[in-house]
């Protein structure tokens, strides 16, 4: 089993060593699995439980103070599943797998996705905010009232400051000192010699409008797999969705590029199209590749 994982494309991490140790543990757990679908779920669940990453516990807080999780996964036989906007669900990747294997759908959202998780034994009603994310949110004078009032509040906060997944320093009001580094979406890609599988999981982006869903649970944007290979993306979610970054990377594999060249070209094209930052991990039948145009993207790879 060959597995590659990422911990998000963004600014320089505060704790790179323990983050890397968690990534290494995640990839080892994945490599011990019998099937690629098991490998990506196992790997991502490890990352969803580590508050240093923006997925599951410690995920980004939306404008109403709630952490809502999203995830999606896909195999090279085109089976796929995703779940989004789930309050209180740490292991969003497992809910995405339920959607993939137990329903005729590809995406289930909100309270109904939470109910689906509970029906299949996945823990819900989990407290996902940490001391850090709670402090960041409360220090920003959170809004009350209507979505219009929330929008007025987030205009100077969403995608600003040190959030390398957006447009840094877009406003004077939001500075590096109080910014939330919420770029640390996680993902995994696996290959067992026959089948590829890819998964991505996130808590979204800090100070987004309540109910916002980005690229992660969208097929071809946050994740994609085909017979040629598979990819998982991370970064500026709205721009990744508009350019279908993961599908773009896999498309380059289908045209004959190897995994590293496909990743590099996809990120080069993404930057030219959007001016934003992102990263992508890729597997093909020969090996692994990764590329990013942010300050950093930690990864780990193993083959057994």
C-alpha positions, 0 to 999 in steps of 0.5 A: 500500500502506498499512502501520502497525506498532507496537513494543509497548505498555508503559513509556517506552522507553529508546531512543525515537529509534532504536526509532522509526527502526527502526519507520519503516524497517520500515513503509517496507520493508512499503510497498514490497511487492506484496501485504499478506502480503509487507508484514507479513512484511517489516515484522515481520522488520525488528523481529524483528532489532532487540534493542530490541524483544521479538521474535526477537533480544532476546526475553524469557527464560523460566524455564529461560533459553531465548528462545522465539518466537511469531508469527501472521498472517492475511489478510482471506480468513480464511487464517491461520497461527501458530507458537509456542514456538520456541527459536532462531528469530529470524523467527517471522513467516516460520514463521507464513507457512509454516504459513499457506501450506504446511500445512493447519493454523493453528498448529504449536508447539515443536520441530516448528515449528522443524523446519518452519522448517528444512525451508523454509529459515528459519534456526534454532539462532540465539542470541537472548539479548542481554547485557541479557536474559542479565544480567536473567535471571542476576541473578534466581537462576534456578531448577532442578528441576521446573515446580513449582519454576519456578512458585515462582520466577516468582510474584514475577517474572512480570508485575511491576515495570516490565513494563507488560504486567502488574500493575506493582509486584505484589510487594515483591521485584521492583522497577523497578531489576531489572525486565525491560521485555518488553512490546515485542511487534511487529506490522504491518497492511497494506492494498492497496485489496483485501486486509487482512493482520495479523501479530504477533510476540513473545518472550513475557514475561520469567520466564514458565514455560518453554513459556508461550504468550500471546496473540500466536499466537492468532487473534483475540487477537494478530491478526485480519483480515476484509473490514472491516479488520485489527488487531494487539494488544500488552500483557498477553498472558493478558488479551488472550487472554481478551478476544480484543482484536484480534477485538474491534477488528475487530468494531467496524469491522464495526459501522461504526466507523472505525479510530481509533474502533474502536481506542479503544473496544476498548482502553476495553473491555479496560481495563474488563474486565481492569484491565490495559494493552494497545495495538492498531493497526487499518486499515480502508478509509479509514485507520489507527488506534491506541490504548493505555492503557499509558505508551507505544506507538510506531507508524509509518504510511506509504501509497504 
